[in-house]
Amino acid sequence: GEGSAVSEKRLLVLARLDHAEAMRVAAGLTISGHAVRIVFMTGPVAETEENAANAELLELAEVEAMTTVAAMADDLPLLDAAALALAIAGADIVLSL
């Protein structure tokens, strides 16, 4: 069908400034069949209803979530600088939001 010419890309979303928007974008990108990972950066994700709903979206969309924020390490795999660099190097497209 249409879109079969689009090869699956590995997308990495860096959630730096707007966690909520980054989560929405990451979930949306999976619709095209891409493998999407998100890295939460800068600080812990605010505990809002919107973020809770977006986190659910990520799970449903099977987006792999990681973080560089030590305070979030209980919930998500914690990346150090080297691991983050590897994740970025391994992605076809990197989006920073």
N, C-alpha and C positions, 0 to 999 in steps of 0.2 A: 504493500500500500504506500501511500504518501508518507514521506519521512523515513522510509527504509534506507535511503541514501545517507541519512545522518548517522554517523557512527557515534556510539555512546562515548561521551566525554566524561572525564573525571573533573568535577567542579569542586572548588574549595571556596567557601564563604567565610571571610574573616569578619566576625561580628564585633566591631570596635566601638562605633559611636552610637548606633541605633540597633540594639539587640532585637527589638520587636520586628523592625523592618527586615533585618537580616534573616530572622526565622521565617518570615512570610516568603521572602525571596527564595530561600533554600528549599522550602517545601514546594514552591511553585516550579522550581527548576526540575524537580523529579518527574513532572508530568511528561516531559520530553524523553524520558527514559534514561536520563543521565544519572551517573552515580554521584551523589552529592554528600559532602562532609561540611560541617560547620564548626568553627573554632570560636568559642566565646572568649573575648579579650577585654582588657581595660579594667573591668570590675565585675562583681557578681550580677547576675541577671535580676532585675527588680521583680519582686513578687507581686505582680499585678494580674488581674483576671485576663487581660489581653495576652500577657506572656504565658500564662498557664495554658490558654487555648492554643497559642502558637506552638508551645512545647508538645502538646498533644498532636498537632498537625505534623510536626517533625517525626514523631514516633510512627504515625500512620504512614507517612511518606518514606519511612525507613532511611531517614537522613542520619548519618553517623555524627554524633556530637562529641566534641572534645573541648578542652579549655586550657588557657594559660594562667587562669586565676586560681591561686592556691585555695581560696575560700570555697571554690566549687569542686574541689578534688574529691569530696565525699560522693558526689553524684556523677561525675564524669571523669574520663581518663585525663590526667594532667600532662600537658606537653611542656617540656623545657625548650629552650631556644633551639637546640639541635633538632629535636623532634618536630618542632614547628617548621623549621627550615626544610626538613625532609618532606613534610606534608605539602608544603608550598611547591617544592621541586617536583613532587609526584603528580601535581594537578595539571590538567590541560589549560584550565581557565581559573584564575583567582579573582574573586570579587571582594572588595573591601567596603563595608557599610558602617 
